[in-house]
Amino acid sequence: MLLNVRSTAISIAVICFFAISFITWLGGLPPFTCCKRAVAGALLAYVAAALAVKAVNAIVISAMVENQMNQQKEQNSGGEN
């Protein structure tokens, strides 16, 4: 089953946004600095998550194709004997 790239990446970015903003707020930084850092972190998290999900999907698709090819080989070799 393939993962939805956009929704997964957005979910991770939102979590990172709030986590970074909370951590910087606890650090005593001004609100505007917290906001800038949280937005930058969320953008980086979105890009990283999208790339990671695409990589996972590529691995899953590759495994599915290989599995189908092996099943077809087994069916073809089983029918000839």
PyMOL Python script that loads the backbone (N, CA, C, O; Angstrom):
from pymol import cmd

cmd.read_pdbstr("""\
ATOM      1  N   MET A   1       0.844  -1.174   0.000  1.00  0.00           N
ATOM      2  CA  MET A   1       0.000   0.000   0.000  1.00  0.00           C
ATOM      3  C   MET A   1       0.887   1.234   0.000  1.00  0.00           C
ATOM      4  O   MET A   1       1.789   1.367   0.827  1.00  0.00           O
ATOM      5  N   LEU A   2       0.623   2.116  -0.920  1.00  0.00           N
ATOM      6  CA  LEU A   2       1.424   3.323  -1.054  1.00  0.00           C
ATOM      7  C   LEU A   2       0.939   4.413  -0.103  1.00  0.00           C
ATOM      8  O   LEU A   2      -0.243   4.501   0.227  1.00  0.00           O
ATOM      9  N   LEU A   3       1.881   5.230   0.319  1.00  0.00           N
ATOM     10  CA  LEU A   3       1.571   6.334   1.215  1.00  0.00           C
ATOM     11  C   LEU A   3       1.260   7.587   0.414  1.00  0.00           C
ATOM     12  O   LEU A   3       1.841   7.806  -0.648  1.00  0.00           O
ATOM     13  N   ASN A   4       0.357   8.402   0.911  1.00  0.00           N
ATOM     14  CA  ASN A   4       0.035   9.667   0.277  1.00  0.00           C
ATOM     15  C   ASN A   4       1.121  10.678   0.668  1.00  0.00           C
ATOM     16  O   ASN A   4       1.290  11.006   1.842  1.00  0.00           O
ATOM     17  N   VAL A   5       1.843  11.159  -0.336  1.00  0.00           N
ATOM     18  CA  VAL A   5       3.004  12.008  -0.083  1.00  0.00           C
ATOM     19  C   VAL A   5       2.600  13.332   0.556  1.00  0.00           C
ATOM     20  O   VAL A   5       3.169  13.734   1.571  1.00  0.00           O
ATOM     21  N   ARG A   6       1.632  14.000  -0.029  1.00  0.00           N
ATOM     22  CA  ARG A   6       1.293  15.351   0.426  1.00  0.00           C
ATOM     23  C   ARG A   6       0.733  15.367   1.846  1.00  0.00           C
ATOM     24  O   ARG A   6       1.174  16.168   2.670  1.00  0.00           O
ATOM     25  N   SER A   7      -0.221  14.505   2.141  1.00  0.00           N
ATOM     26  CA  SER A   7      -0.830  14.541   3.469  1.00  0.00           C
ATOM     27  C   SER A   7       0.159  14.132   4.555  1.00  0.00           C
ATOM     28  O   SER A   7       0.146  14.697   5.648  1.00  0.00           O
ATOM     29  N   THR A   8       1.003  13.171   4.269  1.00  0.00           N
ATOM     30  CA  THR A   8       2.012  12.755   5.243  1.00  0.00           C
ATOM     31  C   THR A   8       3.014  13.871   5.492  1.00  0.00           C
ATOM     32  O   THR A   8       3.360  14.151   6.640  1.00  0.00           O
ATOM     33  N   ALA A   9       3.482  14.510   4.426  1.00  0.00           N
ATOM     34  CA  ALA A   9       4.465  15.583   4.567  1.00  0.00           C
ATOM     35  C   ALA A   9       3.863  16.787   5.298  1.00  0.00           C
ATOM     36  O   ALA A   9       4.538  17.414   6.115  1.00  0.00           O
ATOM     37  N   ILE A  10       2.622  17.106   5.015  1.00  0.00           N
ATOM     38  CA  ILE A  10       1.969  18.230   5.696  1.00  0.00           C
ATOM     39  C   ILE A  10       1.798  17.924   7.186  1.00  0.00           C
ATOM     40  O   ILE A  10       2.028  18.795   8.025  1.00  0.00           O
ATOM     41  N   SER A  11       1.402  16.714   7.516  1.00  0.00           N
ATOM     42  CA  SER A  11       1.245  16.340   8.923  1.00  0.00           C
ATOM     43  C   SER A  11       2.559  16.473   9.677  1.00  0.00           C
ATOM     44  O   SER A  11       2.590  17.009  10.785  1.00  0.00           O
ATOM     45  N   ILE A  12       3.621  15.998   9.093  1.00  0.00           N
ATOM     46  CA  ILE A  12       4.933  16.086   9.736  1.00  0.00           C
ATOM     47  C   ILE A  12       5.366  17.541   9.855  1.00  0.00           C
ATOM     48  O   ILE A  12       5.924  17.938  10.879  1.00  0.00           O
ATOM     49  N   ALA A  13       5.117  18.342   8.820  1.00  0.00           N
ATOM     50  CA  ALA A  13       5.500  19.758   8.860  1.00  0.00           C
ATOM     51  C   ALA A  13       4.740  20.511   9.951  1.00  0.00           C
ATOM     52  O   ALA A  13       5.322  21.347  10.643  1.00  0.00           O
ATOM     53  N   VAL A  14       3.467  20.229  10.108  1.00  0.00           N
ATOM     54  CA  VAL A  14       2.670  20.903  11.143  1.00  0.00           C
ATOM     55  C   VAL A  14       3.174  20.525  12.535  1.00  0.00           C
ATOM     56  O   VAL A  14       3.295  21.385  13.407  1.00  0.00           O
ATOM     57  N   ILE A  15       3.464  19.257  12.740  1.00  0.00           N
ATOM     58  CA  ILE A  15       3.995  18.818  14.033  1.00  0.00           C
ATOM     59  C   ILE A  15       5.326  19.502  14.318  1.00  0.00           C
ATOM     60  O   ILE A  15       5.563  19.967  15.433  1.00  0.00           O
ATOM     61  N   CYS A  16       6.195  19.565  13.307  1.00  0.00           N
ATOM     62  CA  CYS A  16       7.490  20.232  13.482  1.00  0.00           C
ATOM     63  C   CYS A  16       7.315  21.722  13.749  1.00  0.00           C
ATOM     64  O   CYS A  16       8.047  22.291  14.558  1.00  0.00           O
ATOM     65  N   PHE A  17       6.358  22.362  13.082  1.00  0.00           N
ATOM     66  CA  PHE A  17       6.120  23.784  13.304  1.00  0.00           C
ATOM     67  C   PHE A  17       5.812  24.056  14.769  1.00  0.00           C
ATOM     68  O   PHE A  17       6.426  24.924  15.390  1.00  0.00           O
ATOM     69  N   PHE A  18       4.856  23.310  15.320  1.00  0.00           N
ATOM     70  CA  PHE A  18       4.472  23.548  16.709  1.00  0.00           C
ATOM     71  C   PHE A  18       5.571  23.129  17.683  1.00  0.00           C
ATOM     72  O   PHE A  18       5.768  23.783  18.707  1.00  0.00           O
ATOM     73  N   ALA A  19       6.276  22.067  17.380  1.00  0.00           N
ATOM     74  CA  ALA A  19       7.366  21.635  18.261  1.00  0.00           C
ATOM     75  C   ALA A  19       8.480  22.679  18.302  1.00  0.00           C
ATOM     76  O   ALA A  19       8.971  23.026  19.376  1.00  0.00           O
ATOM     77  N   ILE A  20       8.876  23.178  17.136  1.00  0.00           N
ATOM     78  CA  ILE A  20       9.942  24.173  17.084  1.00  0.00           C
ATOM     79  C   ILE A  20       9.499  25.482  17.737  1.00  0.00           C
ATOM     80  O   ILE A  20      10.267  26.103  18.472  1.00  0.00           O
ATOM     81  N   SER A  21       8.267  25.899  17.468  1.00  0.00           N
ATOM     82  CA  SER A  21       7.811  27.152  18.066  1.00  0.00           C
ATOM     83  C   SER A  21       7.726  27.036  19.587  1.00  0.00           C
ATOM     84  O   SER A  21       8.044  27.991  20.296  1.00  0.00           O
ATOM     85  N   PHE A  22       7.305  25.888  20.093  1.00  0.00           N
ATOM     86  CA  PHE A  22       7.221  25.692  21.539  1.00  0.00           C
ATOM     87  C   PHE A  22       8.613  25.667  22.165  1.00  0.00           C
ATOM     88  O   PHE A  22       8.833  26.262  23.219  1.00  0.00           O
ATOM     89  N   ILE A  23       9.547  24.982  21.518  1.00  0.00           N
ATOM     90  CA  ILE A  23      10.905  24.902  22.046  1.00  0.00           C
ATOM     91  C   ILE A  23      11.568  26.276  22.060  1.00  0.00           C
ATOM     92  O   ILE A  23      12.217  26.639  23.041  1.00  0.00           O
ATOM     93  N   THR A  24      11.408  27.042  20.978  1.00  0.00           N
ATOM     94  CA  THR A  24      12.018  28.378  20.955  1.00  0.00           C
ATOM     95  C   THR A  24      11.326  29.321  21.940  1.00  0.00           C
ATOM     96  O   THR A  24      11.972  30.203  22.507  1.00  0.00           O
ATOM     97  N   TRP A  25      10.028  29.143  22.148  1.00  0.00           N
ATOM     98  CA  TRP A  25       9.313  29.959  23.124  1.00  0.00           C
ATOM     99  C   TRP A  25       9.817  29.665  24.535  1.00  0.00           C
ATOM    100  O   TRP A  25       9.989  30.571  25.350  1.00  0.00           O
ATOM    101  N   LEU A  26      10.054  28.363  24.810  1.00  0.00           N
ATOM    102  CA  LEU A  26      10.604  27.988  26.115  1.00  0.00           C
ATOM    103  C   LEU A  26      12.009  28.557  26.309  1.00  0.00           C
ATOM    104  O   LEU A  26      12.436  28.820  27.433  1.00  0.00           O
ATOM    105  N   GLY A  27      12.714  28.741  25.201  1.00  0.00           N
ATOM    106  CA  GLY A  27      14.053  29.301  25.264  1.00  0.00           C
ATOM    107  C   GLY A  27      14.068  30.797  25.535  1.00  0.00           C
ATOM    108  O   GLY A  27      15.133  31.383  25.729  1.00  0.00           O
ATOM    109  N   GLY A  28      12.900  31.416  25.550  1.00  0.00           N
ATOM    110  CA  GLY A  28      12.808  32.836  25.859  1.00  0.00           C
ATOM    111  C   GLY A  28      13.044  33.757  24.680  1.00  0.00           C
ATOM    112  O   GLY A  28      13.336  34.938  24.868  1.00  0.00           O
ATOM    113  N   LEU A  29      12.925  33.240  23.475  1.00  0.00           N
ATOM    114  CA  LEU A  29      13.120  34.082  22.296  1.00  0.00           C
ATOM    115  C   LEU A  29      11.875  34.915  22.013  1.00  0.00           C
ATOM    116  O   LEU A  29      10.777  34.557  22.441  1.00  0.00           O
ATOM    117  N   PRO A  30      12.039  36.019  21.297  1.00  0.00           N
ATOM    118  CA  PRO A  30      10.881  36.842  20.932  1.00  0.00           C
ATOM    119  C   PRO A  30       9.923  36.068  20.008  1.00  0.00           C
ATOM    120  O   PRO A  30      10.356  35.177  19.278  1.00  0.00           O
ATOM    121  N   PRO A  31       8.642  36.401  20.038  1.00  0.00           N
ATOM    122  CA  PRO A  31       7.658  35.671  19.225  1.00  0.00           C
ATOM    123  C   PRO A  31       7.969  35.681  17.723  1.00  0.00           C
ATOM    124  O   PRO A  31       7.763  34.675  17.044  1.00  0.00           O
ATOM    125  N   PHE A  32       8.461  36.804  17.204  1.00  0.00           N
ATOM    126  CA  PHE A  32       8.750  36.855  15.772  1.00  0.00           C
ATOM    127  C   PHE A  32       9.878  35.897  15.407  1.00  0.00           C
ATOM    128  O   PHE A  32       9.840  35.269  14.349  1.00  0.00           O
ATOM    129  N   THR A  33      10.864  35.781  16.261  1.00  0.00           N
ATOM    130  CA  THR A  33      11.960  34.839  16.032  1.00  0.00           C
ATOM    131  C   THR A  33      11.450  33.406  16.093  1.00  0.00           C
ATOM    132  O   THR A  33      11.839  32.561  15.287  1.00  0.00           O
ATOM    133  N   CYS A  34      10.581  33.143  17.052  1.00  0.00           N
ATOM    134  CA  CYS A  34       9.977  31.810  17.156  1.00  0.00           C
ATOM    135  C   CYS A  34       9.230  31.454  15.878  1.00  0.00           C
ATOM    136  O   CYS A  34       9.336  30.339  15.368  1.00  0.00           O
ATOM    137  N   CYS A  35       8.476  32.419  15.372  1.00  0.00           N
ATOM    138  CA  CYS A  35       7.683  32.202  14.161  1.00  0.00           C
ATOM    139  C   CYS A  35       8.571  31.941  12.960  1.00  0.00           C
ATOM    140  O   CYS A  35       8.321  31.013  12.191  1.00  0.00           O
ATOM    141  N   LYS A  36       9.612  32.756  12.791  1.00  0.00           N
ATOM    142  CA  LYS A  36      10.512  32.573  11.645  1.00  0.00           C
ATOM    143  C   LYS A  36      11.188  31.211  11.684  1.00  0.00           C
ATOM    144  O   LYS A  36      11.263  30.514  10.672  1.00  0.00           O
ATOM    145  N   ARG A  37      11.673  30.843  12.845  1.00  0.00           N
ATOM    146  CA  ARG A  37      12.355  29.549  12.960  1.00  0.00           C
ATOM    147  C   ARG A  37      11.388  28.383  12.766  1.00  0.00           C
ATOM    148  O   ARG A  37      11.741  27.374  12.157  1.00  0.00           O
ATOM    149  N   ALA A  38      10.189  28.521  13.276  1.00  0.00           N
ATOM    150  CA  ALA A  38       9.199  27.454  13.134  1.00  0.00           C
ATOM    151  C   ALA A  38       8.786  27.281  11.677  1.00  0.00           C
ATOM    152  O   ALA A  38       8.627  26.155  11.205  1.00  0.00           O
ATOM    153  N   VAL A  39       8.612  28.391  10.964  1.00  0.00           N
ATOM    154  CA  VAL A  39       8.238  28.301   9.542  1.00  0.00           C
ATOM    155  C   VAL A  39       9.377  27.679   8.741  1.00  0.00           C
ATOM    156  O   VAL A  39       9.141  26.819   7.893  1.00  0.00           O
ATOM    157  N   ALA A  40      10.602  28.107   9.004  1.00  0.00           N
ATOM    158  CA  ALA A  40      11.749  27.538   8.287  1.00  0.00           C
ATOM    159  C   ALA A  40      11.885  26.047   8.585  1.00  0.00           C
ATOM    160  O   ALA A  40      12.131  25.248   7.680  1.00  0.00           O
ATOM    161  N   GLY A  41      11.728  25.679   9.838  1.00  0.00           N
ATOM    162  CA  GLY A  41      11.805  24.268  10.202  1.00  0.00           C
ATOM    163  C   GLY A  41      10.689  23.441   9.585  1.00  0.00           C
ATOM    164  O   GLY A  41      10.906  22.301   9.173  1.00  0.00           O
ATOM    165  N   ALA A  42       9.495  24.017   9.522  1.00  0.00           N
ATOM    166  CA  ALA A  42       8.367  23.305   8.918  1.00  0.00           C
ATOM    167  C   ALA A  42       8.581  23.102   7.419  1.00  0.00           C
ATOM    168  O   ALA A  42       8.253  22.046   6.879  1.00  0.00           O
ATOM    169  N   LEU A  43       9.128  24.104   6.759  1.00  0.00           N
ATOM    170  CA  LEU A  43       9.418  23.954   5.327  1.00  0.00           C
ATOM    171  C   LEU A  43      10.460  22.867   5.083  1.00  0.00           C
ATOM    172  O   LEU A  43      10.312  22.045   4.179  1.00  0.00           O
ATOM    173  N   LEU A  44      11.500  22.870   5.886  1.00  0.00           N
ATOM    174  CA  LEU A  44      12.517  21.823   5.745  1.00  0.00           C
ATOM    175  C   LEU A  44      11.946  20.448   6.073  1.00  0.00           C
ATOM    176  O   LEU A  44      12.276  19.462   5.414  1.00  0.00           O
ATOM    177  N   ALA A  45      11.097  20.381   7.081  1.00  0.00           N
ATOM    178  CA  ALA A  45      10.479  19.105   7.439  1.00  0.00           C
ATOM    179  C   ALA A  45       9.555  18.617   6.327  1.00  0.00           C
ATOM    180  O   ALA A  45       9.488  17.419   6.053  1.00  0.00           O
ATOM    181  N   TYR A  46       8.839  19.548   5.686  1.00  0.00           N
ATOM    182  CA  TYR A  46       7.949  19.169   4.579  1.00  0.00           C
ATOM    183  C   TYR A  46       8.747  18.559   3.429  1.00  0.00           C
ATOM    184  O   TYR A  46       8.386  17.511   2.893  1.00  0.00           O
ATOM    185  N   VAL A  47       9.834  19.230   3.062  1.00  0.00           N
ATOM    186  CA  VAL A  47      10.661  18.737   1.953  1.00  0.00           C
ATOM    187  C   VAL A  47      11.274  17.382   2.305  1.00  0.00           C
ATOM    188  O   VAL A  47      11.250  16.454   1.496  1.00  0.00           O
ATOM    189  N   ALA A  48      11.819  17.275   3.510  1.00  0.00           N
ATOM    190  CA  ALA A  48      12.437  16.014   3.932  1.00  0.00           C
ATOM    191  C   ALA A  48      11.410  14.879   3.994  1.00  0.00           C
ATOM    192  O   ALA A  48      11.693  13.762   3.560  1.00  0.00           O
ATOM    193  N   ALA A  49      10.240  15.158   4.522  1.00  0.00           N
ATOM    194  CA  ALA A  49       9.204  14.129   4.618  1.00  0.00           C
ATOM    195  C   ALA A  49       8.707  13.716   3.243  1.00  0.00           C
ATOM    196  O   ALA A  49       8.468  12.534   2.997  1.00  0.00           O
ATOM    197  N   ALA A  50       8.550  14.677   2.349  1.00  0.00           N
ATOM    198  CA  ALA A  50       8.088  14.341   0.998  1.00  0.00           C
ATOM    199  C   ALA A  50       9.106  13.447   0.290  1.00  0.00           C
ATOM    200  O   ALA A  50       8.733  12.477  -0.370  1.00  0.00           O
ATOM    201  N   LEU A  51      10.382  13.774   0.428  1.00  0.00           N
ATOM    202  CA  LEU A  51      11.420  12.944  -0.188  1.00  0.00           C
ATOM    203  C   LEU A  51      11.459  11.555   0.435  1.00  0.00           C
ATOM    204  O   LEU A  51      11.617  10.558  -0.269  1.00  0.00           O
ATOM    205  N   ALA A  52      11.317  11.492   1.743  1.00  0.00           N
ATOM    206  CA  ALA A  52      11.337  10.193   2.423  1.00  0.00           C
ATOM    207  C   ALA A  52      10.148   9.329   2.010  1.00  0.00           C
ATOM    208  O   ALA A  52      10.301   8.130   1.773  1.00  0.00           O
ATOM    209  N   VAL A  53       8.977   9.931   1.923  1.00  0.00           N
ATOM    210  CA  VAL A  53       7.788   9.162   1.531  1.00  0.00           C
ATOM    211  C   VAL A  53       7.901   8.699   0.082  1.00  0.00           C
ATOM    212  O   VAL A  53       7.499   7.583  -0.247  1.00  0.00           O
ATOM    213  N   LYS A  54       8.443   9.544  -0.777  1.00  0.00           N
ATOM    214  CA  LYS A  54       8.645   9.132  -2.169  1.00  0.00           C
ATOM    215  C   LYS A  54       9.633   7.973  -2.254  1.00  0.00           C
ATOM    216  O   LYS A  54       9.449   7.059  -3.058  1.00  0.00           O
ATOM    217  N   ALA A  55      10.675   8.007  -1.435  1.00  0.00           N
ATOM    218  CA  ALA A  55      11.644   6.911  -1.422  1.00  0.00           C
ATOM    219  C   ALA A  55      10.999   5.617  -0.927  1.00  0.00           C
ATOM    220  O   ALA A  55      11.236   4.548  -1.491  1.00  0.00           O
ATOM    221  N   VAL A  56      10.192   5.711   0.119  1.00  0.00           N
ATOM    222  CA  VAL A  56       9.502   4.525   0.637  1.00  0.00           C
ATOM    223  C   VAL A  56       8.542   3.974  -0.419  1.00  0.00           C
ATOM    224  O   VAL A  56       8.463   2.762  -0.619  1.00  0.00           O
ATOM    225  N   ASN A  57       7.820   4.860  -1.086  1.00  0.00           N
ATOM    226  CA  ASN A  57       6.904   4.406  -2.137  1.00  0.00           C
ATOM    227  C   ASN A  57       7.658   3.724  -3.266  1.00  0.00           C
ATOM    228  O   ASN A  57       7.188   2.717  -3.794  1.00  0.00           O
ATOM    229  N   ALA A  58       8.815   4.247  -3.648  1.00  0.00           N
ATOM    230  CA  ALA A  58       9.611   3.631  -4.711  1.00  0.00           C
ATOM    231  C   ALA A  58      10.074   2.237  -4.298  1.00  0.00           C
ATOM    232  O   ALA A  58      10.070   1.315  -5.114  1.00  0.00           O
ATOM    233  N   ILE A  59      10.472   2.079  -3.039  1.00  0.00           N
ATOM    234  CA  ILE A  59      10.901   0.768  -2.551  1.00  0.00           C
ATOM    235  C   ILE A  59       9.730  -0.206  -2.540  1.00  0.00           C
ATOM    236  O   ILE A  59       9.881  -1.365  -2.928  1.00  0.00           O
ATOM    237  N   VAL A  60       8.569   0.257  -2.100  1.00  0.00           N
ATOM    238  CA  VAL A  60       7.388  -0.612  -2.052  1.00  0.00           C
ATOM    239  C   VAL A  60       6.966  -1.027  -3.465  1.00  0.00           C
ATOM    240  O   VAL A  60       6.643  -2.192  -3.696  1.00  0.00           O
ATOM    241  N   ILE A  61       6.966  -0.095  -4.394  1.00  0.00           N
ATOM    242  CA  ILE A  61       6.596  -0.416  -5.776  1.00  0.00           C
ATOM    243  C   ILE A  61       7.581  -1.405  -6.379  1.00  0.00           C
ATOM    244  O   ILE A  61       7.183  -2.345  -7.067  1.00  0.00           O
ATOM    245  N   SER A  62       8.860  -1.195  -6.124  1.00  0.00           N
ATOM    246  CA  SER A  62       9.885  -2.105  -6.635  1.00  0.00           C
ATOM    247  C   SER A  62       9.677  -3.515  -6.091  1.00  0.00           C
ATOM    248  O   SER A  62       9.782  -4.493  -6.832  1.00  0.00           O
ATOM    249  N   ALA A  63       9.387  -3.618  -4.815  1.00  0.00           N
ATOM    250  CA  ALA A  63       9.152  -4.932  -4.215  1.00  0.00           C
ATOM    251  C   ALA A  63       7.894  -5.587  -4.779  1.00  0.00           C
ATOM    252  O   ALA A  63       7.866  -6.799  -4.996  1.00  0.00           O
ATOM    253  N   MET A  64       6.856  -4.790  -5.016  1.00  0.00           N
ATOM    254  CA  MET A  64       5.618  -5.339  -5.583  1.00  0.00           C
ATOM    255  C   MET A  64       5.846  -5.847  -7.004  1.00  0.00           C
ATOM    256  O   MET A  64       5.352  -6.913  -7.372  1.00  0.00           O
ATOM    257  N   VAL A  65       6.592  -5.088  -7.801  1.00  0.00           N
ATOM    258  CA  VAL A  65       6.872  -5.505  -9.178  1.00  0.00           C
ATOM    259  C   VAL A  65       7.711  -6.779  -9.181  1.00  0.00           C
ATOM    260  O   VAL A  65       7.448  -7.699  -9.954  1.00  0.00           O
ATOM    261  N   GLU A  66       8.716  -6.829  -8.320  1.00  0.00           N
ATOM    262  CA  GLU A  66       9.560  -8.018  -8.245  1.00  0.00           C
ATOM    263  C   GLU A  66       8.749  -9.232  -7.811  1.00  0.00           C
ATOM    264  O   GLU A  66       8.947 -10.330  -8.330  1.00  0.00           O
ATOM    265  N   ASN A  67       7.841  -9.040  -6.867  1.00  0.00           N
ATOM    266  CA  ASN A  67       6.990 -10.135  -6.408  1.00  0.00           C
ATOM    267  C   ASN A  67       6.100 -10.637  -7.545  1.00  0.00           C
ATOM    268  O   ASN A  67       5.951 -11.844  -7.731  1.00  0.00           O
ATOM    269  N   GLN A  68       5.518  -9.727  -8.294  1.00  0.00           N
ATOM    270  CA  GLN A  68       4.669 -10.127  -9.428  1.00  0.00           C
ATOM    271  C   GLN A  68       5.476 -10.870 -10.491  1.00  0.00           C
ATOM    272  O   GLN A  68       5.005 -11.853 -11.062  1.00  0.00           O
ATOM    273  N   MET A  69       6.683 -10.398 -10.749  1.00  0.00           N
ATOM    274  CA  MET A  69       7.523 -11.071 -11.742  1.00  0.00           C
ATOM    275  C   MET A  69       7.884 -12.480 -11.282  1.00  0.00           C
ATOM    276  O   MET A  69       7.884 -13.411 -12.087  1.00  0.00           O
ATOM    277  N   ASN A  70       8.189 -12.643 -10.006  1.00  0.00           N
ATOM    278  CA  ASN A  70       8.507 -13.970  -9.475  1.00  0.00           C
ATOM    279  C   ASN A  70       7.303 -14.897  -9.555  1.00  0.00           C
ATOM    280  O   ASN A  70       7.449 -16.077  -9.875  1.00  0.00           O
ATOM    281  N   GLN A  71       6.113 -14.375  -9.266  1.00  0.00           N
ATOM    282  CA  GLN A  71       4.901 -15.190  -9.362  1.00  0.00           C
ATOM    283  C   GLN A  71       4.646 -15.620 -10.795  1.00  0.00           C
ATOM    284  O   GLN A  71       4.251 -16.762 -11.033  1.00  0.00           O
ATOM    285  N   GLN A  72       4.863 -14.732 -11.752  1.00  0.00           N
ATOM    286  CA  GLN A  72       4.658 -15.079 -13.152  1.00  0.00           C
ATOM    287  C   GLN A  72       5.684 -16.094 -13.618  1.00  0.00           C
ATOM    288  O   GLN A  72       5.357 -16.987 -14.401  1.00  0.00           O
ATOM    289  N   LYS A  73       6.928 -15.975 -13.149  1.00  0.00           N
ATOM    290  CA  LYS A  73       7.954 -16.962 -13.506  1.00  0.00           C
ATOM    291  C   LYS A  73       7.597 -18.327 -12.962  1.00  0.00           C
ATOM    292  O   LYS A  73       7.759 -19.337 -13.648  1.00  0.00           O
ATOM    293  N   GLU A  74       7.106 -18.363 -11.722  1.00  0.00           N
ATOM    294  CA  GLU A  74       6.712 -19.633 -11.111  1.00  0.00           C
ATOM    295  C   GLU A  74       5.548 -20.260 -11.863  1.00  0.00           C
ATOM    296  O   GLU A  74       5.532 -21.474 -12.068  1.00  0.00           O
ATOM    297  N   GLN A  75       4.567 -19.451 -12.279  1.00  0.00           N
ATOM    298  CA  GLN A  75       3.432 -19.970 -13.020  1.00  0.00           C
ATOM    299  C   GLN A  75       3.860 -20.490 -14.386  1.00  0.00           C
ATOM    300  O   GLN A  75       3.395 -21.539 -14.832  1.00  0.00           O
ATOM    301  N   ASN A  76       4.763 -19.739 -15.059  1.00  0.00           N
ATOM    302  CA  ASN A  76       5.219 -20.181 -16.386  1.00  0.00           C
ATOM    303  C   ASN A  76       6.078 -21.434 -16.306  1.00  0.00           C
ATOM    304  O   ASN A  76       5.935 -22.320 -17.149  1.00  0.00           O
ATOM    305  N   SER A  77       6.954 -21.537 -15.334  1.00  0.00           N
ATOM    306  CA  SER A  77       7.800 -22.716 -15.208  1.00  0.00           C
ATOM    307  C   SER A  77       7.002 -23.910 -14.706  1.00  0.00           C
ATOM    308  O   SER A  77       7.315 -25.050 -15.048  1.00  0.00           O
ATOM    309  N   GLY A  78       5.980 -23.666 -13.903  1.00  0.00           N
ATOM    310  CA  GLY A  78       5.139 -24.759 -13.404  1.00  0.00           C
ATOM    311  C   GLY A  78       4.259 -25.334 -14.498  1.00  0.00           C
ATOM    312  O   GLY A  78       3.945 -26.523 -14.462  1.00  0.00           O
ATOM    313  N   GLY A  79       3.859 -24.544 -15.449  1.00  0.00           N
ATOM    314  CA  GLY A  79       3.003 -25.010 -16.536  1.00  0.00           C
ATOM    315  C   GLY A  79       3.754 -25.803 -17.588  1.00  0.00           C
ATOM    316  O   GLY A  79       3.156 -26.611 -18.298  1.00  0.00           O
ATOM    317  N   GLU A  80       5.068 -25.583 -17.700  1.00  0.00           N
ATOM    318  CA  GLU A  80       5.855 -26.280 -18.714  1.00  0.00           C
ATOM    319  C   GLU A  80       6.239 -27.668 -18.275  1.00  0.00           C
ATOM    320  O   GLU A  80       6.456 -28.523 -19.133  1.00  0.00           O
ATOM    321  N   ASN A  81       6.336 -27.947 -16.981  1.00  0.00           N
ATOM    322  CA  ASN A  81       6.777 -29.261 -16.496  1.00  0.00           C
ATOM    323  C   ASN A  81       5.669 -30.231 -16.559  1.00  0.00           C
ATOM    324  O   ASN A  81       5.844 -31.393 -16.193  1.00  0.00           O
TER     325      ASN A  81
END
""", "prot")
cmd.dss("prot")
cmd.show_as("cartoon", "prot")
cmd.util.cbc("prot")
cmd.orient("prot")
